[in-house]
Amino acid sequence: MLLAALFSIYLSSCSKDEKDEPAPTDDGNTVIIYQVPAGFPYPSVPADNAPTRNRIELGKKLFNDVILSQNNSISCSSCHRENSAFIDGFRVSTGISNHVGTRNAITALNSAFLPALLWDGKFPTLEEQAIGPIENTLEMGSNVNTILVKLQNDATYPALFQQAYGEGPTLSTLKRAIACFERTLYSAPSKFDTNTLSASEMNGKALFFGKANCSNCHSGFMFSDFTYQNTGRFTTYADSGRAFITHNASDLAKFRVPPLRNIAAMAPFMHDGKVNTLEDVVNFYNSGGVAHPNKNPIIQPLNLTNQEKLDLVNFLKAI
């Protein structure tokens, strides 16, 4: 079931009785509170990027604007589509001039709760991550200085930045605006959250937390412990994974454990997008994978029956 993103926000200040006096006019700079789904913690927000309507609307405009790419051909939303759970549904994404990426695009939903971004954890915050695609030669293929000149010379952006941050387009205001918008993107409460699981889904839940041991890594409200693991998909990997960041041999071919919220809408799966369905995912883990020096030793053949595999898939869809 595709779970919709929530964009609703509400004012942080307590309103007075409307009969006593009219509500103050919001000029767009009143600090508001992100309305997160029930059961979710409040996201960590930098002190210099408190959310306001002007900042969120500016960030949304930037997120959807091709001006951030070198040749004005793609935007953030080209790979993170609102009507597709903020992914593009391809194995890997295509950037400017038809350059093909190397990793599967991760959803922007619930990114406010991630302790690090991307499959290798390269960026520690949404603010820092916002610049990454702009300067990636396989994605937007530009550089921040060039983009800032374009924004400064644009007919509308200087005023919008001034309204939101009290200054024009800069590196700081650009990345803060995009991040401020991205913190509004949440998946809606699921069947798991509302305790309306079917018998098959209940059996799948028992397997998830028991025999299949999925919860060893997929734990917490996001169903991820955010560690980096090798699951034994290949004996050799073209992608160095976490080691690209740490340069440690022990991190070779390890990738961040993906959150499972809204997972039914996130196909294809894995860092390279080469696993097409949830059934394929379960079949892989049921096999136990292949040998690799950095493989997590907990991943072993599960010996699930066909019904157990079906139940487990049904539970994953209920998340």
C-alpha positions as CSV (number, residue, x, y, z in Angstrom):
1,M,0.0,0.0,0.0
2,L,1.4,3.3,-1.0
3,L,1.5,5.6,2.0
4,A,1.1,9.3,1.3
5,A,3.5,11.9,2.4
6,L,2.3,14.4,5.0
7,F,3.0,18.1,4.5
8,S,0.7,19.5,7.2
9,I,2.3,21.8,9.7
10,Y,0.9,23.9,12.5
11,L,1.8,27.0,14.4
12,S,4.0,26.6,17.5
13,S,2.4,29.4,19.5
14,C,-0.8,28.8,21.5
15,S,-3.7,30.7,19.9
16,K,-5.9,32.9,22.0
17,D,-9.7,32.7,22.0
18,E,-10.7,34.1,18.7
19,K,-13.6,35.9,20.4
20,D,-11.2,37.9,22.4
21,E,-9.0,39.2,19.6
22,P,-8.2,38.2,16.0
23,A,-5.3,35.8,15.4
24,P,-2.1,37.6,14.4
25,T,-1.3,37.7,10.7
26,D,1.4,35.3,9.8
27,D,4.0,37.0,7.6
28,G,5.6,33.6,6.8
29,N,8.3,34.0,9.4
30,T,6.5,32.6,12.5
31,V,8.3,29.5,13.8
32,I,6.2,26.5,13.3
33,I,6.3,22.9,14.5
34,Y,6.7,19.9,12.2
35,Q,3.6,17.7,12.6
36,V,5.1,14.3,12.7
37,P,3.1,11.1,12.7
38,A,1.9,9.6,16.0
39,G,4.6,7.5,17.6
40,F,7.4,9.2,15.7
41,P,9.9,11.3,17.7
42,Y,10.4,14.9,16.9
43,P,13.2,15.4,14.4
44,S,16.5,17.1,15.3
45,V,16.4,20.6,13.9
46,P,19.5,22.9,13.7
47,A,19.2,26.1,15.8
48,D,19.8,28.2,12.7
49,N,17.1,26.5,10.6
50,A,13.9,26.6,12.6
51,P,11.0,25.9,10.2
52,T,8.8,28.8,9.0
53,R,6.3,28.9,6.1
54,N,8.6,31.0,4.0
55,R,11.6,28.7,4.5
56,I,9.5,25.5,3.7
57,E,7.9,27.0,0.6
58,L,11.3,28.3,-0.7
59,G,12.8,24.8,-0.1
60,K,9.9,23.1,-1.9
61,K,10.4,25.5,-4.9
62,L,14.1,24.7,-5.0
63,F,13.5,21.0,-4.6
64,N,11.3,21.1,-7.8
65,D,13.3,23.5,-9.8
66,V,15.7,22.5,-12.7
67,I,17.7,25.6,-12.0
68,L,19.9,23.6,-9.6
69,S,21.3,21.5,-12.5
70,Q,24.1,22.5,-14.8
71,N,21.9,22.5,-17.9
72,N,18.5,23.2,-16.4
73,S,17.3,19.7,-17.2
74,I,16.6,18.0,-13.9
75,S,15.6,18.8,-10.3
76,C,15.7,17.0,-7.0
77,S,12.2,15.9,-7.7
78,S,13.3,14.2,-11.0
79,C,14.7,11.3,-8.8
80,H,12.4,11.9,-5.8
81,R,8.9,12.1,-7.2
82,E,6.1,13.1,-4.9
83,N,3.6,10.8,-6.7
84,S,6.0,7.9,-6.4
85,A,6.9,7.8,-2.7
86,F,9.8,10.3,-3.4
87,I,11.7,7.7,-5.5
88,D,11.9,7.4,-9.3
89,G,11.3,3.6,-9.4
90,F,14.4,2.9,-11.5
91,R,17.3,0.6,-10.7
92,V,19.6,3.6,-10.8
93,S,18.8,7.2,-11.7
94,T,19.7,9.2,-14.8
95,G,21.3,12.6,-14.4
96,I,22.1,15.4,-16.8
97,S,23.1,14.5,-20.3
98,N,21.8,11.0,-19.7
99,H,24.6,10.1,-17.2
100,V,23.7,6.9,-15.4
101,G,24.2,6.7,-11.6
102,T,25.6,3.8,-9.7
103,R,23.2,3.5,-6.8
104,N,19.5,3.2,-6.2
105,A,17.9,6.5,-5.3
106,I,16.8,6.5,-1.6
107,T,13.4,8.0,-0.8
108,A,13.3,11.5,0.7
109,L,10.4,10.3,3.0
110,N,11.3,10.3,6.7
111,S,14.8,11.6,5.9
112,A,14.4,14.0,8.9
113,F,15.0,11.0,11.2
114,L,18.2,9.7,9.6
115,P,21.5,10.0,11.5
116,A,23.4,10.0,8.2
117,L,22.4,10.2,4.5
118,L,23.0,8.0,1.5
119,W,23.9,4.3,1.3
120,D,27.4,5.0,2.6
121,G,26.5,7.6,5.2
122,K,28.5,10.3,3.5
123,F,26.5,13.3,4.8
124,P,25.7,13.7,8.5
125,T,22.8,16.2,8.0
126,L,20.1,17.1,5.5
127,E,21.7,20.5,5.1
128,E,25.0,19.0,4.0
129,Q,23.3,16.4,1.8
130,A,21.3,19.0,-0.1
131,I,24.5,20.1,-1.9
132,G,25.7,16.7,-2.8
133,P,23.5,16.0,-5.9
134,I,24.2,19.5,-7.3
135,E,27.9,18.8,-7.5
136,N,27.7,15.1,-8.4
137,T,28.8,14.8,-12.0
138,L,26.4,11.9,-12.6
139,E,23.4,13.8,-11.1
140,M,23.1,17.6,-11.5
141,G,26.7,18.1,-12.7
142,S,27.2,21.7,-11.5
143,N,28.9,23.4,-8.6
144,V,27.5,25.6,-5.8
145,N,29.1,28.8,-7.0
146,T,27.6,28.5,-10.4
147,I,24.2,27.7,-9.0
148,L,24.3,30.7,-6.6
149,V,25.0,33.1,-9.5
150,K,22.0,31.7,-11.3
151,L,19.8,32.1,-8.2
152,Q,21.1,35.6,-7.5
153,N,20.4,36.6,-11.1
154,D,16.9,35.1,-11.1
155,A,13.8,37.3,-11.1
156,T,12.2,35.8,-8.0
157,Y,14.7,33.9,-5.9
158,P,16.6,36.8,-4.3
159,A,13.4,38.2,-2.7
160,L,12.3,34.7,-1.6
161,F,15.6,34.1,0.1
162,Q,15.5,37.5,1.8
163,Q,12.0,36.8,3.1
164,A,13.0,33.4,4.4
165,Y,16.5,34.0,5.8
166,G,17.0,37.7,5.8
167,E,19.7,37.5,3.1
168,G,20.0,36.5,-0.5
169,P,21.1,33.2,-2.0
170,T,24.2,31.8,-0.3
171,L,25.6,28.4,0.3
172,S,24.2,28.5,3.8
173,T,20.7,29.6,2.9
174,L,20.5,27.3,-0.1
175,K,21.2,24.1,1.8
176,R,19.1,25.2,4.8
177,A,16.0,25.9,2.6
178,I,16.1,22.5,0.9
179,A,16.6,20.7,4.2
180,C,13.8,22.7,5.9
181,F,11.4,21.4,3.2
182,E,12.6,17.9,3.4
183,R,11.9,17.7,7.1
184,T,8.2,18.0,6.2
185,L,8.1,14.6,4.3
186,Y,6.8,11.7,6.4
187,S,5.1,8.5,5.6
188,A,1.6,8.1,6.9
189,P,0.7,5.7,9.8
190,S,0.7,2.1,8.5
191,K,-1.3,-1.0,9.4
192,F,1.5,-1.9,11.8
193,D,1.0,1.4,13.6
194,T,-2.7,1.1,13.9
195,N,-2.7,-2.6,15.0
196,T,-4.9,-3.7,12.2
197,L,-2.8,-6.7,11.0
198,S,-4.4,-9.7,9.3
199,A,-3.6,-13.2,10.5
200,S,-1.0,-13.6,7.7
201,E,0.6,-10.2,8.7
202,M,0.6,-11.3,12.3
203,N,2.5,-14.5,11.4
204,G,4.9,-12.4,9.3
205,K,5.5,-10.1,12.3
206,A,6.3,-13.1,14.5
207,L,8.8,-14.3,11.8
208,F,10.3,-10.8,11.5
209,F,11.0,-10.6,15.2
210,G,11.7,-14.3,15.6
211,K,12.8,-17.0,13.2
212,A,13.7,-14.7,10.3
213,N,15.6,-12.4,12.7
214,C,15.0,-9.4,10.5
215,S,14.8,-7.2,13.6
216,N,18.4,-7.8,14.4
217,C,19.2,-4.9,12.0
218,H,15.7,-3.6,11.2
219,S,14.8,-2.2,14.6
220,G,13.3,0.9,16.1
221,F,10.4,3.0,14.8
222,M,12.1,3.3,11.4
223,F,12.9,-0.4,11.3
224,S,16.6,0.3,10.9
225,D,19.5,0.4,13.4
226,F,21.4,2.6,10.8
227,T,24.5,0.4,10.9
228,Y,26.4,-0.6,7.8
229,Q,26.3,-4.2,6.8
230,N,27.4,-6.6,4.2
231,T,24.7,-9.2,3.5
232,G,26.6,-11.6,1.2
233,R,24.9,-10.7,-2.0
234,F,28.1,-11.1,-4.0
235,T,31.6,-12.5,-3.5
236,T,33.1,-9.3,-5.0
237,Y,31.5,-5.8,-5.3
238,A,32.0,-3.1,-7.8
239,D,30.9,-0.6,-5.2
240,S,33.1,-0.1,-2.1
241,G,30.2,1.0,0.0
242,R,31.0,2.5,3.4
243,A,34.7,2.0,2.8
244,F,34.5,4.8,0.2
245,I,34.0,7.1,3.2
246,T,36.0,5.5,5.9
247,H,38.8,3.9,3.8
248,N,38.7,1.0,6.2
249,A,39.0,-2.5,4.7
250,S,36.5,-3.7,7.3
251,D,33.9,-1.5,5.8
252,L,34.3,-2.7,2.2
253,A,31.0,-3.5,0.5
254,K,29.0,-2.5,3.6
255,F,25.9,-0.4,3.1
256,R,23.5,1.3,5.4
257,V,20.6,-0.8,6.7
258,P,17.7,0.7,4.9
259,P,14.6,1.8,6.9
260,L,11.6,-0.3,6.1
261,R,8.9,2.4,6.5
262,N,6.8,2.4,3.3
263,I,9.0,-0.3,1.9
264,A,6.2,-1.7,-0.4
265,A,6.4,1.4,-2.5
266,M,10.3,1.5,-2.7
267,A,11.0,-1.1,-5.4
268,P,13.5,-1.9,-6.8
269,F,15.6,-2.7,-3.7
270,M,19.2,-2.9,-2.4
271,H,22.0,-0.3,-3.0
272,D,22.2,-1.2,-6.7
273,G,18.5,-1.6,-7.3
274,K,18.9,-5.1,-8.7
275,V,16.3,-6.8,-6.5
276,N,12.9,-6.2,-8.1
277,T,10.3,-7.3,-5.5
278,L,9.9,-7.9,-1.8
279,E,9.4,-11.6,-2.7
280,D,12.9,-11.5,-4.2
281,V,14.3,-9.8,-1.1
282,V,12.8,-12.5,1.2
283,N,14.0,-15.3,-1.1
284,F,17.6,-13.8,-1.0
285,Y,17.7,-13.7,2.8
286,N,16.1,-17.1,3.0
287,S,19.1,-18.4,1.0
288,G,21.6,-17.0,3.4
289,G,23.6,-15.3,0.8
290,V,27.2,-16.1,-0.3
291,A,30.5,-15.9,1.5
292,H,32.3,-12.5,1.8
293,P,34.9,-11.4,4.3
294,N,32.7,-8.6,5.7
295,K,29.4,-10.5,5.6
296,N,27.3,-10.2,8.8
297,P,27.6,-13.7,10.3
298,I,24.0,-13.6,11.5
299,I,22.8,-13.9,7.9
300,Q,22.4,-17.6,7.4
301,P,19.8,-19.8,5.5
302,L,16.4,-19.4,7.2
303,N,14.6,-22.5,5.8
304,L,11.3,-20.6,5.6
305,T,8.3,-22.4,4.1
306,N,6.5,-20.9,1.1
307,Q,3.7,-19.8,3.5
308,E,6.2,-18.3,5.9
309,K,7.7,-16.3,3.1
310,L,4.3,-15.1,2.0
311,D,3.5,-14.1,5.5
312,L,6.8,-12.2,5.9
313,V,6.2,-10.3,2.7
314,N,2.7,-9.4,3.8
315,F,4.1,-8.0,7.1
316,L,6.6,-6.0,5.2
317,K,3.8,-4.5,3.1
318,A,2.0,-3.6,6.3
319,I,4.9,-1.5,7.5
